[in-house]
């Protein structure tokens, strides 16, 4: 696992890689150097995913302030 950082393609790929890293680390069979590299990569992936989620949340907020205003506060469409 040691080496240069890999490019992160998209949210789904980042989550899948992060899940693999966690599973490998939980198995407890990695040498220390590989564990440190895995932890560093996991931190990069986590930061990337958090950023994407924050972006998505921002976009939803913008939509809620405009296009999606037709929905009631309870989450159901208004009745006539």
Residue, then its C-alpha position, 0 to 999 in steps of 0.5 A: x500500500x506504500x507509494x504515491x497517493x492515488x487520484x480519487x475519481x468519484x465519491x462512490x470509488x472513494x467510499x469503496x476504497x475507504x471500506x477496503x482500507x478499514x477492512x484490511x486494517x481491522x484484519x490486523x495483518x498489515x505491517x506497521x509501514x503499510x498500516x500508516x500508509x493505509x491510515x494516511x490514504x484513508x484520511x485523504x479519502x475521508x476528507x474527499x468524501x466529506x467535501x463531496x457530501x458538503x457540496x451535495x448538501x449545499x446544492x440541496x439547500x439551494x434547491x430547497x430555497x427554490x425548486x422544491x418549495x412545493x413540498x410541505x414541511x412534513x415531507x408530503x406533497x400538499x393536498x388540494 
